[in-house]
Structures are given as C-alpha cells and as structure tokens.
C-alpha cells in the first residue's frame, strides 16, 4: 500500500496549526485549534484506511476497483466528527459562561497556582497554607487550625490575630477564676 504524500502533508499541517491555536489564551482560538486538529486527524485516519475501493456494501461497485474500501476508518471518522461536535458545543458553552462573568475571551492565570509554582521544592513551609490547619512536617493540628485566610492576608498577620485572640481568651479565663477568698480578681 502506498500513501498519498499530499494527504499526509495536509494532515500534518492541520495538526500543527491546531496545536498552535490550542496554546493560545483565547477560548475561541482554543476551539478553532481543536476543530482544525480534529480535521487533520480525520485526514490521517482516512489516509490509513487504504486506497479507495468499492463501497463496503455487498454487490455494489464503483469504477473499476477490485477491492472494497475499509469501513473501519469511515466509522472512526464519523465517530470522531460526533465527538468533536460535542466538545465544540461544550467549549462554546464555557466561552459564553466565561464571557458573562468576565466580559473577556481570555483564560487568566490562577493566582493560587502561581503561588504554588513559586514555592521551594525543598522547603515545605514555603507552600501556601490557606487554612493553616496543621503542621507541614508532622501533620498535627496547630493553634491556627480554624483560621481560614480568604482575604489572601499574610500568614504573619493571621498568626498575630490568632495570638491576640488566644491571649484575650486566657485573660478572660483568668479574670473569671476565683482567688483565695472565693472572689473574682479585677485588674
């Protein structure tokens, strides 16, 4: 079997253009990249299906072909077209929903992923610990276990707030404790 070089070259160009568009930040360009790459892969499947032949229906002929064409490649291409249409509809729904929220057709960087990427791989304490729930090395709960840092405050500020709260609680407990004479102490 000999392959048609122009068909293979066209499939390669379409796949390369699709990958290039997939790497863009705009959702519509990503959608176009998926569609173009899908067409390139469909051409590759068509080229791998062998030479053209008779329709894969018994008793039918086309031209002066002596062999039937491979129905498997045709079925795979039809399936790929349906899947690509479904993925395209899903990405269009995502693009519409994203446009409703941000009015921009661009995928933004995730702030938390950026912070995690900047951490040191050898220092576990450099990782962002938003809930400050447990010790990085032992896994044991800490005194900051209930503090959740939703406002993206610095951890030092959260620790200072937690210390101030625990000191206020301990001061309140000491004031309520009875002294030697059974009376409460007042500062």
PEZI-V245624 format. One line per field, one symbol per residue. phi: phi as a letter, one per 40 degrees, with the letter a starting at -180 (. if undefined). burial: b if it has 16 or more other ideal C-beta (glycine too) atoms within 10 Angstrom, else e. Layout:
phi: ???
burial: ???
This chain:
phi: .bcccccccccccccccccdcccccccccccccccccccccccccccccgccacccbcgcbagbcbbccccccccccccccccccccccccccccccccccbfbcbccccccccccccccccbcccccbccfcaccccgccbccdccbcccgcccccccccccccccccccccccccccdcgcccbc
burial: eeeeeeeeebbeebbebbeebeeeeebebbbbbbbbbbbbbbbbbbbebeeebbeeeeeeeeeeeeebbbeebeebbeeeeeebeeeeeebeeebeebeeeeeeeeeeeeeeeeeeeeeeeeeeeeeebeebeeeeeeeeeeebeebebeeeeeeeebeeebeeeeeeeeeeeeeeeeeeeeeeeee
